[in-house]
């Protein structure tokens, strides 16, 4: 891949020449913000990869995108050829569910233009813009795991493998053209890059996962303390890695609050659910059981749980989730006020590990998940 920059400022530029030496393919591309009239070309670019499978249809609607961009909630960047064809897209969204964490999304380069470095240059412009915005603690992306190319490009630019959203999307619905198993579900790698955050305070973490939690935050370059709430020996000792104290309580105690702060989101076409638990209350076991009784009726149901480790009731909630069939699948770190552990429920489904392709930096995390699940 070779490219020639013709100049430009900020997220937009006046044009660049890309070419691939081996094949002789060439492309002249200008990067600019999404604007009125781009809707049809933009949709064609997304559908070049997903077909009709992209799950969040509102993001393919021109008026929706224009409104989000005008409000400052999103920045959408397009790679455009001289004849007006949109051949690449990428976007960043100030996440409403995870305040302080900016989500990379709509990341596509049309198949005919891949391998020239177009996506890399486009995203570098977008990253520079996003990380300059006030209040951005982190950038993150939920990256498909059908291949590792996109993951590798992020890993080379400082993104860390933090978690896996395991078996979230039905293969034939999400990417009907890939030829994956009809009964299978696709997973996503959660990859993060630190913004302006260097410390995130104290986490309430189950003792069995303290090692991997410390490793992931260490790779992100972020300091944290660990409140090991399920140790029985009591006392207070140094964390061993940061200046924070490792606060130990005598046992796993039920939280002081009664009501759990939690929310559910359903992906109906995929029979999948997203559960976000911000604060655990004593009613968590009952409320979780009632919902899971309904979900468990469907063999191919998946639930991804985000459990806030900044909450003092996190370890108590973790044990309830494990008893309900959930297992650890990583972290979603660095929001303004919350740090999430990922847990997944897949019921009677089998994990098709042969369909999960990770960049080498992610293999260590997947190996840990497999080993701990076997032990459980």
C-alpha positions as CSV (number, residue, x, y, z in Angstrom):
1,X,0.0,0.0,0.0
2,X,1.2,3.5,-0.9
3,X,-0.5,6.8,-0.6
4,X,0.1,10.4,-1.4
5,X,-1.4,13.1,0.7
6,X,-2.5,16.2,-1.1
7,X,-3.0,18.2,2.1
8,X,-5.9,19.1,4.3
9,X,-6.9,20.0,7.9
10,X,-8.8,18.4,10.8
11,X,-11.1,15.5,9.9
12,X,-11.4,16.6,6.2
13,X,-8.8,16.8,3.5
14,X,-8.6,17.8,-0.2
15,X,-7.7,14.3,-1.5
16,X,-5.2,11.5,-1.4
17,X,-3.9,9.0,-3.9
18,X,-3.8,5.3,-2.9
19,X,-2.5,2.4,-4.8
20,X,-1.4,-1.2,-4.3
21,X,1.9,-2.1,-5.9
22,X,1.1,-5.8,-6.4
23,X,-2.1,-5.4,-8.4
24,X,-1.6,-1.9,-9.7
25,X,-5.0,-0.8,-8.3
26,X,-5.3,2.9,-7.7
27,X,-7.9,5.2,-6.1
28,X,-8.2,8.9,-5.5
29,X,-10.1,9.5,-2.2
30,X,-11.2,12.6,-0.3
31,X,-12.2,12.3,3.3
32,X,-15.1,14.5,4.4
33,X,-17.9,14.6,6.9
34,X,-21.3,13.0,6.1
35,X,-23.7,15.6,4.6
36,X,-27.2,15.9,3.2
37,X,-27.6,13.8,0.0
38,X,-25.1,11.1,1.1
39,X,-27.8,8.7,2.4
40,X,-28.1,6.3,-0.5
41,X,-24.3,6.1,-1.2
42,X,-23.6,5.7,2.5
43,X,-26.1,2.8,2.7
44,X,-24.6,1.1,-0.3
45,X,-21.2,1.2,1.4
46,X,-22.4,-0.4,4.6
47,X,-24.3,-3.0,2.7
48,X,-21.3,-3.9,0.7
49,X,-20.1,-5.8,3.8
50,X,-23.3,-6.6,5.7
51,X,-25.8,-7.1,3.0
52,X,-29.1,-6.5,4.7
53,X,-27.8,-7.7,8.0
54,X,-26.7,-4.5,9.7
55,X,-28.7,-4.7,13.0
56,X,-29.1,-1.0,13.8
57,X,-31.2,0.2,10.9
58,X,-31.6,3.7,12.2
59,X,-27.9,4.4,11.5
60,X,-28.6,3.8,7.8
61,X,-31.2,6.6,7.7
62,X,-29.9,9.9,6.4
63,X,-32.1,12.1,8.6
64,X,-31.1,10.2,11.7
65,X,-27.4,10.6,11.0
66,X,-27.8,14.3,10.1
67,X,-29.6,14.9,13.4
68,X,-27.0,13.1,15.5
69,X,-24.1,14.9,13.7
70,X,-25.8,18.3,14.1
71,X,-26.3,17.7,17.9
72,X,-22.6,16.8,18.3
73,X,-23.4,13.2,19.4
74,X,-21.7,11.7,16.3
75,X,-19.0,12.4,13.8
76,X,-19.4,10.4,10.6
77,X,-16.5,10.5,8.1
78,X,-16.8,9.3,4.5
79,X,-14.1,8.4,1.9
80,X,-15.3,9.6,-1.4
81,X,-14.0,9.1,-5.0
82,X,-14.0,12.0,-7.5
83,X,-17.3,10.7,-9.1
84,X,-19.0,10.8,-5.7
85,X,-19.0,7.2,-4.7
86,X,-18.7,6.6,-1.0
87,X,-16.2,3.8,-0.7
88,X,-15.4,3.9,3.0
89,X,-17.0,5.0,6.3
90,X,-16.2,5.3,9.9
91,X,-17.9,7.1,12.8
92,X,-17.5,7.9,16.4
93,X,-20.5,8.3,18.8
94,X,-20.5,9.8,22.3
95,X,-22.1,6.8,23.9
96,X,-25.3,7.5,25.8
97,X,-25.1,4.1,27.7
98,X,-21.4,4.5,28.6
99,X,-20.9,8.3,29.2
100,X,-17.2,9.3,28.7
101,X,-16.6,6.4,26.3
102,X,-16.7,7.1,22.6
103,X,-17.8,4.2,20.3
104,X,-16.2,3.6,16.9
105,X,-18.8,2.3,14.5
106,X,-19.9,2.0,10.9
107,X,-16.4,0.9,10.0
108,X,-16.4,-0.3,6.4
109,X,-14.2,-0.2,3.3
110,X,-15.8,-1.5,0.2
111,X,-14.3,-4.8,-0.9
112,X,-13.0,-3.4,-4.2
113,X,-10.9,-0.8,-2.3
114,X,-9.5,-2.9,0.5
115,X,-5.8,-3.5,0.9
116,X,-4.7,0.0,0.0
117,X,-4.6,1.5,3.5
118,X,-7.7,3.7,3.0
119,X,-9.4,2.6,6.3
120,X,-6.2,3.2,8.3
121,X,-5.8,6.8,7.1
122,X,-9.5,7.6,7.6
123,X,-9.6,6.3,11.1
124,X,-6.4,8.1,12.1
125,X,-8.2,11.3,11.2
126,X,-11.2,10.3,13.2
127,X,-9.2,9.2,16.3
128,X,-7.4,12.5,16.3
129,X,-10.7,14.4,16.3
130,X,-12.4,12.2,18.8
131,X,-9.7,12.2,21.4
132,X,-9.6,16.0,21.3
133,X,-13.1,16.2,22.5
134,X,-13.8,17.2,26.1
135,X,-14.7,14.4,28.5
136,X,-13.6,11.4,26.4
137,X,-12.1,8.8,28.8
138,X,-11.7,6.2,26.2
139,X,-12.3,5.1,22.6
140,X,-13.7,1.6,22.0
141,X,-15.0,-0.6,19.3
142,X,-17.0,-3.8,19.2
143,X,-15.3,-5.6,16.4
144,X,-16.6,-8.6,14.5
145,X,-14.6,-11.8,15.0
146,X,-15.2,-13.6,11.6
147,X,-11.7,-12.4,10.7
148,X,-8.9,-10.6,12.5
149,X,-8.0,-7.9,9.9
150,X,-9.9,-5.1,11.4
151,X,-8.8,-6.1,14.9
152,X,-5.2,-6.0,13.8
153,X,-5.5,-2.5,12.5
154,X,-6.8,-1.3,15.8
155,X,-4.2,-3.3,17.9
156,X,-1.4,-1.6,15.9
157,X,-2.9,1.8,16.9
158,X,-2.9,1.1,20.6
159,X,-6.2,-0.6,21.2
160,X,-6.3,-3.4,23.8
161,X,-8.4,-6.5,23.7
162,X,-10.6,-6.2,26.8
163,X,-13.5,-8.5,26.3
164,X,-15.7,-10.6,24.0
165,X,-19.4,-10.1,23.4
166,X,-19.9,-13.8,23.0
167,X,-22.4,-15.2,20.4
168,X,-24.5,-12.1,20.2
169,X,-25.7,-12.1,16.5
170,X,-27.2,-14.8,14.4
171,X,-24.9,-15.6,11.5
172,X,-27.5,-15.7,8.7
173,X,-29.1,-12.5,9.9
174,X,-26.0,-10.4,10.5
175,X,-23.8,-11.5,7.6
176,X,-25.8,-13.8,5.3
177,X,-23.0,-13.8,2.6
178,X,-20.2,-15.2,4.7
179,X,-21.4,-18.8,4.7
180,X,-21.0,-19.4,8.4
181,X,-23.0,-22.1,10.2
182,X,-26.8,-21.4,10.0
183,X,-27.3,-22.3,13.7
184,X,-24.3,-20.3,14.8
185,X,-23.9,-16.8,16.3
186,X,-21.2,-14.2,15.7
187,X,-19.1,-12.8,18.5
188,X,-17.5,-9.3,18.9
189,X,-14.2,-8.4,20.4
190,X,-14.3,-5.4,22.7
191,X,-11.2,-3.2,22.0
192,X,-10.4,-0.1,24.0
193,X,-7.8,2.7,23.9
194,X,-7.3,5.1,26.8
195,X,-8.2,8.7,26.3
196,X,-7.2,11.2,29.0
197,X,-7.8,8.8,31.9
198,X,-4.9,7.5,34.0
199,X,-6.6,6.3,37.2
200,X,-10.1,4.9,37.8
201,X,-10.1,4.4,41.5
202,X,-11.1,1.2,43.3
203,X,-12.8,-1.8,41.8
204,X,-14.9,-4.5,43.6
205,X,-13.7,-7.6,41.8
206,X,-14.2,-11.3,42.4
207,X,-10.9,-12.7,43.6
208,X,-10.7,-15.3,40.8
209,X,-10.4,-12.6,38.2
210,X,-8.1,-10.1,39.9
211,X,-5.1,-11.2,37.9
212,X,-6.7,-10.7,34.4
213,X,-8.3,-7.5,35.5
214,X,-5.0,-6.0,36.6
215,X,-3.4,-7.2,33.4
216,X,-5.9,-5.5,31.1
217,X,-5.8,-2.2,33.0
218,X,-2.0,-2.4,33.0
219,X,-2.0,-2.8,29.2
220,X,-4.3,0.2,28.9
221,X,-1.9,2.2,31.0
222,X,-4.5,2.9,33.8
223,X,-4.0,2.5,37.5
224,X,-6.7,0.9,39.7
225,X,-7.1,-0.5,43.1
226,X,-8.8,-3.8,43.9
227,X,-11.3,-4.2,46.7
228,X,-11.1,-8.0,47.2
229,X,-14.5,-8.4,48.8
230,X,-14.6,-12.2,48.8
231,X,-11.5,-12.9,50.8
232,X,-12.1,-14.3,54.3
233,X,-8.8,-13.4,56.0
234,X,-9.7,-9.7,56.4
235,X,-7.3,-6.9,57.0
236,X,-5.8,-4.3,54.7
237,X,-2.8,-4.8,52.4
238,X,-1.1,-2.9,49.6
239,X,-2.4,-3.5,46.0
240,X,1.2,-4.3,44.9
241,X,0.9,-2.3,41.6
242,X,-0.6,1.1,42.3
243,X,-0.6,3.6,45.1
244,X,-4.2,2.7,46.0
245,X,-5.0,0.5,48.9
246,X,-6.4,-2.9,48.4
247,X,-9.4,-2.8,50.8
248,X,-10.5,-6.2,52.0
249,X,-13.7,-7.1,53.8
250,X,-14.3,-10.2,55.8
251,X,-16.8,-11.9,53.5
252,X,-19.2,-11.4,50.5
253,X,-22.0,-9.4,52.1
254,X,-25.3,-8.5,50.6
255,X,-25.5,-4.8,49.5
256,X,-27.1,-2.2,51.7
257,X,-29.5,-1.0,49.1
258,X,-32.7,-2.7,48.3
259,X,-33.4,-1.9,44.7
260,X,-31.1,-2.8,41.8
261,X,-30.4,-0.2,39.1
262,X,-30.5,-2.3,36.0
263,X,-31.8,-2.2,32.4
264,X,-32.5,-4.7,29.6
265,X,-32.2,-4.3,25.9
266,X,-33.5,-6.9,23.4
267,X,-32.0,-7.7,20.0
268,X,-35.2,-9.5,18.8
269,X,-33.9,-10.7,15.4
270,X,-31.0,-12.4,17.2
271,X,-32.8,-13.6,20.3
272,X,-30.1,-11.8,22.3
273,X,-30.3,-9.4,25.3
274,X,-28.0,-6.8,26.8
275,X,-28.3,-6.5,30.6
276,X,-26.6,-3.5,32.3
277,X,-26.3,-3.6,36.1
278,X,-25.1,-0.3,37.5
279,X,-25.9,-0.9,41.2
280,X,-26.8,-4.2,42.8
281,X,-29.5,-4.3,45.4
282,X,-30.9,-7.1,47.5
283,X,-33.7,-7.7,45.0
284,X,-31.2,-8.6,42.2
285,X,-31.5,-12.3,42.6
286,X,-35.3,-12.3,42.4
287,X,-35.5,-9.9,39.5
288,X,-32.8,-11.8,37.5
289,X,-34.5,-15.1,38.1
290,X,-37.9,-13.9,36.9
291,X,-36.4,-12.6,33.6
292,X,-34.1,-15.6,33.0
293,X,-37.0,-18.0,33.4
294,X,-38.6,-16.4,30.4
295,X,-35.3,-16.3,28.4
296,X,-34.3,-19.9,29.2
297,X,-37.3,-21.1,27.3
298,X,-35.4,-20.4,24.1
299,X,-32.4,-22.7,23.5
300,X,-30.5,-20.2,21.4
301,X,-30.9,-17.2,23.7
302,X,-27.8,-15.1,24.6
303,X,-27.5,-12.5,27.3
304,X,-24.5,-10.2,27.6
305,X,-24.3,-8.6,31.1
306,X,-22.4,-5.5,31.9
307,X,-21.7,-5.5,35.7
308,X,-20.4,-2.3,37.3
309,X,-17.2,-3.1,39.3
310,X,-17.3,0.4,40.9
311,X,-20.4,-0.7,42.8
312,X,-19.7,-2.2,46.3
313,X,-22.3,-4.9,45.6
314,X,-20.6,-6.1,42.4
315,X,-19.0,-9.3,43.9
316,X,-22.4,-10.3,45.5
317,X,-24.1,-9.7,42.1
318,X,-21.3,-11.7,40.3
319,X,-22.0,-14.8,42.4
320,X,-25.7,-14.6,41.6
321,X,-25.0,-14.3,37.9
322,X,-22.6,-17.3,37.9
323,X,-25.3,-19.4,39.7
324,X,-27.7,-18.3,36.9
325,X,-25.3,-19.7,34.2
326,X,-23.3,-16.6,33.3
327,X,-19.5,-16.8,32.8
328,X,-16.7,-14.2,32.6
329,X,-15.9,-12.8,29.2
330,X,-13.8,-9.7,29.9
331,X,-14.2,-6.0,30.6
332,X,-15.7,-2.8,29.2
333,X,-13.5,-0.3,31.0
334,X,-13.2,3.5,31.3
335,X,-16.4,5.4,31.5
336,X,-17.0,8.5,33.5
337,X,-18.3,6.7,36.6
338,X,-18.5,3.0,35.8
339,X,-16.1,0.2,35.0
340,X,-17.9,-2.9,33.7
341,X,-17.1,-6.6,33.8
342,X,-18.6,-8.6,30.9
343,X,-20.5,-11.9,31.7
344,X,-22.3,-14.0,29.1
345,X,-25.2,-16.5,29.3
346,X,-25.6,-18.9,26.3
347,X,-27.9,-21.6,27.7
348,X,-27.7,-24.8,25.8
349,X,-25.7,-23.4,22.9
350,X,-22.2,-24.6,22.0
351,X,-19.5,-22.0,21.4
352,X,-18.0,-22.5,17.9
353,X,-14.5,-21.5,18.8
354,X,-13.4,-22.3,15.3
355,X,-15.5,-19.3,14.1
356,X,-13.9,-16.8,16.5
357,X,-10.8,-15.4,14.8
358,X,-8.7,-13.0,16.9
359,X,-5.6,-11.1,16.3
360,X,-2.7,-12.6,18.2
361,X,-3.1,-10.0,21.0
362,X,-6.6,-11.3,21.7
363,X,-5.8,-15.0,21.9
364,X,-4.6,-14.7,25.5
365,X,-7.9,-13.3,26.6
366,X,-9.9,-16.0,24.7
367,X,-7.7,-18.7,26.2
368,X,-8.3,-17.4,29.7
369,X,-12.1,-17.3,29.1
370,X,-12.1,-20.9,27.9
371,X,-10.0,-22.2,30.8
372,X,-12.0,-20.4,33.5
373,X,-15.3,-21.6,31.9
374,X,-14.1,-25.2,31.9
375,X,-13.1,-24.9,35.6
376,X,-16.5,-23.5,36.5
